[in-house]
Amino acid sequence: MNKYIKKFPQSPDFEHNDFFKGYYLSDGKLGIEVDYIDMMIGHQYYQKETESIHIYYILEGKGSANINGETYEISRGDTIEIPINTEFAFKGNLKMIEIMNPPFNPNTHIDTRKNDL
C-alpha cells in the first residue's frame, strides 16, 4: 500500500442496515477523516457531534437535510457545513464525500431522535 495514494475500498468500512454505507478514503492520521457515503434512504436518527465538524459535498442524487430544526432541499453540487453541537439528519438517495475534523469518535457522537424527514 502506498503511503500517499489510497485505493477505493473493496467493501464498506461501516454501514447502517439499508440506510447507508460508508468507505474510509483516509486513515485520519492527518487529523481529518474523509469518507465516501452511499446513502440509500438517509440517516435513521438525527445526530450531533460534540467535538467534530462535518462537511459534506453531494456528488449525486437529491434529498433533504434538517439542520438545527430547519429543512433544506439538497442535490448534486451542494456543500453542507455542520458545526459542532448541531443536530442534523439527511433523507434521500445521495452519494457524497464527508470530511470530519477531528476524525469520528464514537464517544462524542450522539443519536438524538428518530429521523422524521
MDTraj code that builds the backbone (N, CA, C; nanometers):
import mdtraj as md
import numpy as np

residues = "MET ASN LYS TYR ILE LYS LYS PHE PRO GLN SER PRO ASP PHE GLU HIS ASN ASP PHE PHE LYS GLY TYR TYR LEU SER ASP GLY LYS LEU GLY ILE GLU VAL ASP TYR ILE ASP MET MET ILE GLY HIS GLN TYR TYR GLN LYS GLU THR GLU SER ILE HIS ILE TYR TYR ILE LEU GLU GLY LYS GLY SER ALA ASN ILE ASN GLY GLU THR TYR GLU ILE SER ARG GLY ASP THR ILE GLU ILE PRO ILE ASN THR GLU PHE ALA PHE LYS GLY ASN LEU LYS MET ILE GLU ILE MET ASN PRO PRO PHE ASN PRO ASN THR HIS ILE ASP THR ARG LYS ASN ASP LEU".split()
xyz = np.array([
    [0.0845, -0.1184, 0.0000],
    [0.0000, 0.0000, 0.0000],
    [0.0889, 0.1246, 0.0000],
    [0.0583, 0.2173, -0.0835],
    [0.1304, 0.3424, -0.0956],
    [0.0913, 0.4353, 0.0188],
    [0.1862, 0.5043, 0.0791],
    [0.1516, 0.5921, 0.1907],
    [0.0887, 0.7233, 0.1457],
    [0.0912, 0.7540, 0.0160],
    [0.0326, 0.8776, -0.0341],
    [-0.0946, 0.8562, -0.1155],
    [-0.1060, 0.7436, -0.1814],
    [-0.2201, 0.7154, -0.2685],
    [-0.3018, 0.6032, -0.2068],
    [-0.4279, 0.6293, -0.1830],
    [-0.5180, 0.5285, -0.1254],
    [-0.6130, 0.4802, -0.2349],
    [-0.6365, 0.3521, -0.2395],
    [-0.7309, 0.2930, -0.3337],
    [-0.8694, 0.2862, -0.2696],
    [-0.9725, 0.2974, -0.3517],
    [-1.1098, 0.2899, -0.3008],
    [-1.1315, 0.1498, -0.2426],
    [-1.1880, 0.1411, -0.1215],
    [-1.2066, 0.0102, -0.0571],
    [-1.2974, -0.0833, -0.1380],
    [-1.2697, -0.2114, -0.1296],
    [-1.3484, -0.3135, -0.1996],
    [-1.4877, -0.3308, -0.1390],
    [-1.4988, -0.3107, -0.0088],
    [-1.6275, -0.3277, 0.0599],
    [-1.6422, -0.2157, 0.1632],
    [-1.7649, -0.1900, 0.2078],
    [-1.7863, -0.0801, 0.3031],
    [-1.7077, -0.1000, 0.4322],
    [-1.6607, 0.0098, 0.4879],
    [-1.5926, 0.0071, 0.6172],
    [-1.6923, 0.0206, 0.7315],
    [-1.8076, 0.0799, 0.7031],
    [-1.9141, 0.0903, 0.8024],
    [-2.0459, 0.1010, 0.7279],
    [-2.1515, 0.0498, 0.7884],
    [-2.2842, 0.0599, 0.7278],
    [-2.3909, 0.0521, 0.8348],
    [-2.5055, 0.1032, 0.8007],
    [-2.6167, 0.1038, 0.8945],
    [-2.7389, 0.0471, 0.8237],
    [-2.7626, -0.0831, 0.8461],
    [-2.8762, -0.1539, 0.7835],
    [-2.8831, -0.1201, 0.6355],
    [-3.0007, -0.0831, 0.5872],
    [-3.0165, -0.0455, 0.4467],
    [-3.0198, 0.1058, 0.4292],
    [-2.9751, 0.1806, 0.5313],
    [-2.9814, 0.3259, 0.5267],
    [-2.8633, 0.3864, 0.4511],
    [-2.7412, 0.3434, 0.4835],
    [-2.6235, 0.3955, 0.4142],
    [-2.5040, 0.3023, 0.4341],
    [-2.4052, 0.3199, 0.3444],
    [-2.2770, 0.2503, 0.3522],
    [-2.1679, 0.3556, 0.3450],
    [-2.0599, 0.3327, 0.4193],
    [-1.9503, 0.4288, 0.4194],
    [-1.8169, 0.3619, 0.3912],
    [-1.7308, 0.4372, 0.3262],
    [-1.5986, 0.3889, 0.2872],
    [-1.4948, 0.4912, 0.3324],
    [-1.3956, 0.4480, 0.4086],
    [-1.2891, 0.5386, 0.4512],
    [-1.1988, 0.5705, 0.3325],
    [-1.1811, 0.6986, 0.3048],
    [-1.0900, 0.7416, 0.1987],
    [-0.9588, 0.7916, 0.2565],
    [-0.9541, 0.8064, 0.3879],
    [-0.8301, 0.8458, 0.4563],
    [-0.8214, 0.7687, 0.5873],
    [-0.7039, 0.7699, 0.6462],
    [-0.6860, 0.6946, 0.7701],
    [-0.6925, 0.7825, 0.8943],
    [-0.7172, 0.9111, 0.8795],
    [-0.7294, 1.0007, 0.9936],
    [-0.5978, 1.0475, 1.0529],
    [-0.4869, 1.0005, 1.0009],
    [-0.3567, 1.0348, 1.0583],
    [-0.3200, 1.1822, 1.0408],
    [-0.3844, 1.2499, 0.9461],
    [-0.3559, 1.3921, 0.9242],
    [-0.4496, 1.4818, 1.0059],
    [-0.5308, 1.4214, 1.0922],
    [-0.6198, 1.4993, 1.1785],
    [-0.7583, 1.5212, 1.1238],
    [-0.7839, 1.4708, 1.0028],
    [-0.9181, 1.4766, 0.9450],
    [-0.9553, 1.3371, 0.8950],
    [-1.0850, 1.3160, 0.8787],
    [-1.1334, 1.1915, 0.8201],
    [-1.2087, 1.2266, 0.6929],
    [-1.1823, 1.1515, 0.5865],
    [-1.2528, 1.1695, 0.4601],
    [-1.3190, 1.0373, 0.4264],
    [-1.4509, 1.0431, 0.4016],
    [-1.5292, 0.9232, 0.3727],
    [-1.6119, 0.9436, 0.2469],
    [-1.6415, 0.8339, 0.1808],
    [-1.7405, 0.8316, 0.0742],
    [-1.8652, 0.7676, 0.1341],
    [-1.9790, 0.8349, 0.1240],
    [-2.1045, 0.7858, 0.1793],
    [-2.2011, 0.7567, 0.0652],
    [-2.2510, 0.6346, 0.0617],
    [-2.3551, 0.5944, -0.0326],
    [-2.4830, 0.5811, 0.0498],
    [-2.5641, 0.6860, 0.0470],
    [-2.6846, 0.6915, 0.1287],
    [-2.8030, 0.6461, 0.0448],
    [-2.8620, 0.5342, 0.0834],
    [-2.9746, 0.4795, 0.0080],
    [-3.1072, 0.5412, 0.0519],
    [-3.1240, 0.5636, 0.1809],
    [-3.2500, 0.6162, 0.2356],
    [-3.2261, 0.7459, 0.3122],
    [-3.1249, 0.7471, 0.3953],
    [-3.0958, 0.8610, 0.4818],
    [-3.0504, 0.8108, 0.6168],
    [-3.0325, 0.9032, 0.7090],
    [-2.9979, 0.8646, 0.8459],
    [-3.1199, 0.8048, 0.9144],
    [-3.0993, 0.7091, 1.0006],
    [-3.2099, 0.6546, 1.0793],
    [-3.2433, 0.7500, 1.1939],
    [-3.1419, 0.8171, 1.2471],
    [-3.1592, 0.9081, 1.3605],
    [-3.0945, 1.0436, 1.3312],
    [-3.1467, 1.1473, 1.3919],
    [-3.0757, 1.2746, 1.3966],
    [-2.9492, 1.2505, 1.4777],
    [-2.8469, 1.3272, 1.4478],
    [-2.7220, 1.3093, 1.5195],
    [-2.6588, 1.4427, 1.5518],
    [-2.5662, 1.4375, 1.6452],
    [-2.4925, 1.5557, 1.6889],
    [-2.3528, 1.5087, 1.7272],
    [-2.2552, 1.5878, 1.6930],
    [-2.1167, 1.5608, 1.7314],
    [-2.0715, 1.6688, 1.8283],
    [-2.0138, 1.6276, 1.9406],
    [-1.9711, 1.7256, 2.0410],
    [-1.8282, 1.7751, 2.0198],
    [-1.7541, 1.7118, 1.9262],
    [-1.6154, 1.7563, 1.9025],
    [-1.5787, 1.7719, 1.7549],
    [-1.6582, 1.7191, 1.6636],
    [-1.6196, 1.7195, 1.5220],
    [-1.7139, 1.8055, 1.4384],
    [-1.6536, 1.8748, 1.3424],
    [-1.7342, 1.9398, 1.2394],
    [-1.7486, 1.8411, 1.1237],
    [-1.8572, 1.8545, 1.0474],
    [-1.8800, 1.7738, 0.9277],
    [-1.8914, 1.8685, 0.8088],
    [-1.8299, 1.8302, 0.7001],
    [-1.8517, 1.8972, 0.5723],
    [-1.8868, 1.7881, 0.4727],
    [-2.0006, 1.8047, 0.4053],
    [-2.0468, 1.7093, 0.3053],
    [-2.0484, 1.7774, 0.1694],
    [-2.0041, 1.7056, 0.0671],
    [-2.0167, 1.7515, -0.0707],
    [-2.0992, 1.6474, -0.1447],
    [-2.2124, 1.6893, -0.2014],
    [-2.3038, 1.5974, -0.2691],
    [-2.2539, 1.5734, -0.4123],
    [-2.2188, 1.4484, -0.4420],
    [-2.1708, 1.4091, -0.5748],
    [-2.2862, 1.3753, -0.6686],
    [-2.3873, 1.3061, -0.6149],
    [-2.5025, 1.2620, -0.6947],
    [-2.6255, 1.2568, -0.6059],
    [-2.7411, 1.2700, -0.6693],
    [-2.8674, 1.2492, -0.6016],
    [-2.9294, 1.3765, -0.5472],
    [-3.0411, 1.3552, -0.4779],
    [-3.1088, 1.4667, -0.4138],
    [-3.1841, 1.4158, -0.2926],
    [-3.2143, 1.5068, -0.2023],
    [-3.2832, 1.4695, -0.0803],
    [-3.3095, 1.5914, 0.0050],
    [-3.3223, 1.5667, 0.1352],
    [-3.3490, 1.6728, 0.2321],
    [-3.2487, 1.6634, 0.3455],
    [-3.2208, 1.7792, 0.4044],
    [-3.1386, 1.7869, 0.5246],
    [-3.2136, 1.8702, 0.6260],
    [-3.2183, 1.8228, 0.7493],
    [-3.2704, 1.9043, 0.8573],
    [-3.1515, 1.9368, 0.9460],
    [-3.1245, 2.0668, 0.9596],
    [-3.0103, 2.1143, 1.0367],
    [-3.0629, 2.2143, 1.1386],
    [-3.0494, 2.1802, 1.2661],
    [-3.0969, 2.2657, 1.3754],
    [-3.2423, 2.3082, 1.3576],
    [-3.3266, 2.2124, 1.3132],
    [-3.4698, 2.2387, 1.3033],
    [-3.5160, 2.3018, 1.1738],
    [-3.4255, 2.3326, 1.0818],
    [-3.4636, 2.3897, 0.9518],
    [-3.4383, 2.2863, 0.8436],
    [-3.5356, 2.2698, 0.7527],
    [-3.5245, 2.1701, 0.6465],
    [-3.4835, 2.2372, 0.5155],
    [-3.3901, 2.1727, 0.4467],
    [-3.3360, 2.2227, 0.3204],
    [-3.3407, 2.1114, 0.2167],
    [-3.3669, 2.1467, 0.0924],
    [-3.3544, 2.0534, -0.0189],
    [-3.2081, 2.0554, -0.0618],
    [-3.1503, 1.9374, -0.0826],
    [-3.0097, 1.9275, -0.1205],
    [-2.9969, 1.8428, -0.2469],
    [-2.8932, 1.8721, -0.3266],
    [-2.8723, 1.7972, -0.4508],
    [-2.7269, 1.8103, -0.4954],
    [-2.6966, 1.7431, -0.6045],
    [-2.5609, 1.7385, -0.6596],
    [-2.4998, 1.8789, -0.6646],
    [-2.3768, 1.8876, -0.6169],
    [-2.3033, 2.0137, -0.6197],
    [-2.3120, 2.0941, -0.4918],
    [-2.4024, 2.0570, -0.4009],
    [-2.4165, 2.1308, -0.2749],
    [-2.3071, 2.0910, -0.1755],
    [-2.2627, 2.1877, -0.0977],
    [-2.1733, 2.1654, 0.0148],
    [-2.2508, 2.1987, 0.1412],
    [-2.2449, 2.1115, 0.2396],
    [-2.3192, 2.1282, 0.3640],
    [-2.2187, 2.1305, 0.4779],
    [-2.2215, 2.2361, 0.5571],
    [-2.1302, 2.2508, 0.6705],
    [-2.2096, 2.2349, 0.7999],
    [-2.1676, 2.1415, 0.8847],
    [-2.2356, 2.1135, 1.0110],
    [-2.1384, 2.1456, 1.1249],
    [-2.1622, 2.2553, 1.1988],
    [-2.0744, 2.2878, 1.3120],
    [-2.0890, 2.1890, 1.4273],
    [-1.9983, 2.1956, 1.5208],
    [-2.0042, 2.1158, 1.6432],
    [-2.1346, 2.1466, 1.7170],
    [-2.1900, 2.0440, 1.7819],
    [-2.3125, 2.0553, 1.8629],
    [-2.4344, 2.1005, 1.7833],
    [-2.4407, 2.0621, 1.6558],
    [-2.5539, 2.0958, 1.5707],
    [-2.6265, 1.9671, 1.5342],
    [-2.7552, 1.9595, 1.5652],
    [-2.8350, 1.8405, 1.5349],
    [-2.8688, 1.8400, 1.3857],
    [-2.8522, 1.7212, 1.3213],
    [-2.8817, 1.7122, 1.1779],
    [-2.9193, 1.5707, 1.1383],
    [-2.9886, 1.5620, 1.0250],
    [-3.0197, 1.4335, 0.9622],
    [-3.0435, 1.4581, 0.8137],
    [-3.0151, 1.3561, 0.7329],
    [-3.0399, 1.3596, 0.5893],
    [-3.1430, 1.2540, 0.5531],
    [-3.2124, 1.2786, 0.4433],
    [-3.3017, 1.1790, 0.3839],
    [-3.2832, 1.1880, 0.2334],
    [-3.2786, 1.0725, 0.1678],
    [-3.2674, 1.0721, 0.0227],
    [-3.1674, 0.9706, -0.0260],
    [-3.1578, 0.9619, -0.1566],
    [-3.0615, 0.8753, -0.2227],
    [-2.9473, 0.9656, -0.2661],
    [-2.8362, 0.9609, -0.1930],
    [-2.7257, 1.0543, -0.2127],
    [-2.5922, 0.9821, -0.2131],
    [-2.5028, 1.0292, -0.2958],
    [-2.3632, 0.9867, -0.2920],
    [-2.2844, 1.1120, -0.2578],
    [-2.2002, 1.1028, -0.1523],
    [-2.1336, 1.2231, -0.1063],
    [-1.9978, 1.1941, -0.0444],
    [-1.9187, 1.2974, -0.0397],
    [-1.7919, 1.2957, 0.0320],
    [-1.8172, 1.3641, 0.1661],
    [-1.7678, 1.3023, 0.2734],
    [-1.7798, 1.3601, 0.4076],
    [-1.6394, 1.3847, 0.4617],
    [-1.6187, 1.5032, 0.5172],
    [-1.4929, 1.5373, 0.5836],
    [-1.5267, 1.5691, 0.7283],
    [-1.4555, 1.5048, 0.8198],
    [-1.4749, 1.5308, 0.9630],
    [-1.3430, 1.5774, 1.0237],
    [-1.3531, 1.6792, 1.1084],
    [-1.2363, 1.7317, 1.1775],
    [-1.2744, 1.7593, 1.3220],
    [-1.2154, 1.6890, 1.4192],
    [-1.1270, 1.5739, 1.4059],
    [-1.2030, 1.4503, 1.3582],
    [-1.1307, 1.3397, 1.3321],
    [-1.1953, 1.2167, 1.2852],
    [-1.3027, 1.1670, 1.3825],
    [-1.3905, 1.0827, 1.3304],
    [-1.5025, 1.0279, 1.4075],
    [-1.4544, 0.9627, 1.5368],
    [-1.5273, 0.9910, 1.6443],
    [-1.5024, 0.9303, 1.7741],
    [-1.6382, 0.8877, 1.8292],
    [-1.6631, 0.7582, 1.8464],
    [-1.7945, 0.7142, 1.8949],
    [-1.8319, 0.7724, 2.0308],
    [-1.7336, 0.8163, 2.1081],
    [-1.7618, 0.8740, 2.2401],
    [-1.8144, 1.0169, 2.2332],
    [-1.8025, 1.0822, 2.1160],
    [-1.8518, 1.2193, 2.1020],
    [-1.9698, 1.2283, 2.0060],
    [-2.0186, 1.1141, 1.9616],
    [-2.1330, 1.1051, 1.8696],
    [-2.2600, 1.0767, 1.9495],
    [-2.3666, 1.1523, 1.9218],
    [-2.4932, 1.1344, 1.9915],
    [-2.6059, 1.1182, 1.8891],
    [-2.6804, 1.0074, 1.8976],
    [-2.8053, 0.9931, 1.8222],
    [-2.9132, 1.0557, 1.9097],
    [-2.9821, 1.1573, 1.8581],
    [-3.0734, 1.2340, 1.9439],
    [-3.2187, 1.1888, 1.9358],
    [-3.2667, 1.1573, 1.8153],
    [-3.4064, 1.1155, 1.7983],
    [-3.4242, 1.0537, 1.6612],
    [-3.5338, 0.9829, 1.6408],
    [-3.5620, 0.9167, 1.5133],
    [-3.5805, 1.0215, 1.4038],
    [-3.5246, 0.9930, 1.2869],
    [-3.5349, 1.0827, 1.1721],
    [-3.6807, 1.0903, 1.1258],
    [-3.7372, 1.2100, 1.1218],
    [-3.8762, 1.2304, 1.0810],
    [-3.8893, 1.3007, 0.9465],
    [-3.7805, 1.3097, 0.8715],
    [-3.7858, 1.3752, 0.7386],
    [-3.8688, 1.2926, 0.6418],
])
top = md.Topology()
chain = top.add_chain()
for i, resn in enumerate(residues, 1):
    res = top.add_residue(resn, chain, resSeq=i)
    for name in ("N", "CA", "C"):
        top.add_atom(name, md.element.get_by_symbol(name[0]), res)
traj = md.Trajectory(xyz[None], top)
